Amino acid sequence: MKSALITGITGQDGAYLAKLLLGKGYKVYGLIARRATPTTWRLQYLGIENEIELINGDLTDIASLIRAINTAKPCEVYNLGAQSFVGSSWQQATLTAQTTGVGVLNVLEAIRQTDQAIKFYQASSSEMFGWVREPIQSETTPFYPRSPYGVSKLFGHWMTVNYRESFDMFACSGILFNHESPIRGIEFVTRKVTDAVAKIKLGKQKELRLGNIDAKRDWGFAGDYVEAMWLMLQQNIPDDYVVATGRTTTVRDMCKIAFEYVGLNYEDYVVIDPAFYRPSEVDILLGNPAKVKQILGWEARTTLKELIEMMVDADIVRSKE
């Protein structure tokens, strides 16, 4: 039986990836940092909490990573753990650098010291493109990150490339554009919108306060994107791939989809609040998925409309509880 170790298993991507791997017959281990409150609600939501072996550890503690690898004896390691909210990275720049950046180096080094045959996946991010140098971003587009999060992700990305080239390790990066789901964190704009739509529809909330609603993003469904992660580690040659839908939409239009789904006009409820503007904004992200489609045979299956409606439905159920 194949085994896999997932850091960040209690996050959105970690939970969906764990479900995918369990369905393929893997033994799944998850690295979990000790917290005062339970963090496994996403695993519970997907009905897989009892099928996963959790191991205590932290990306900032290489000794715990080595112990986790020796315990799990994985053939694949997926590094999805990070301080993953862009907005918080200005207030917690050092923490973001340590977990989202140096944490990647720690995992790579732990693999190098234990078993270099392990295949490694790094969760890179479209935020590395930042102030975009090309209208459509591909694997060859120059990077220009615009947040401590983006800078930290870029460090992890280049470390993955460096270890692949320096130590002949099977190390891949997936440069994932925005991907959402019903188990997205409430601090992310799509979930903030769908949660507000549900509560407004049910009379539990009166308005939705947002920042730059003309920012454009390439949004897909996390459940689709984790398949691309797995496919990368099934190839003969390690490489890096942009994972995206190839379509971009404004936050404004995303709001319109969500409110129209429940029969409301977004203009009646959305309030622009300068407090939600970022110190430096990424105005537009649009990924070119040609390489991932050609080599891995992967493409996004879920439309933005289907995704937003799925999220609104889930939030209506939650808001009624």
Secondary structure, 3 states (H helix, E strand, C coil): CCEEEEECCCCHHHHHHHHHHHHCCCEEEEEECCCCCCCCHHHHHCCCHHHCEEEECCCCCHHHHHHHHHHHCCCEEEECCCCCCHHHHCCCHHHHHHHHHHHHHHHHHHHHHHCCCCEEEEEEEHHHCCCCCCCCECCCCCCCCCCHHHHHHHHHHHHHHHHHHHHCCCEEEEEECCEECCCCCCCCHHHHHHHHHHHHHCCCCCCEEECCCCCEECCEEHHHHHHHHHHHCCCCCCCEEEECCCCCEEHHHHHHHHHHHCCCCHHHCEEECHHHCCCCCCCECCECCHHHHHHHCCCCCCCHHHHHHHHHHHHHHHHHC
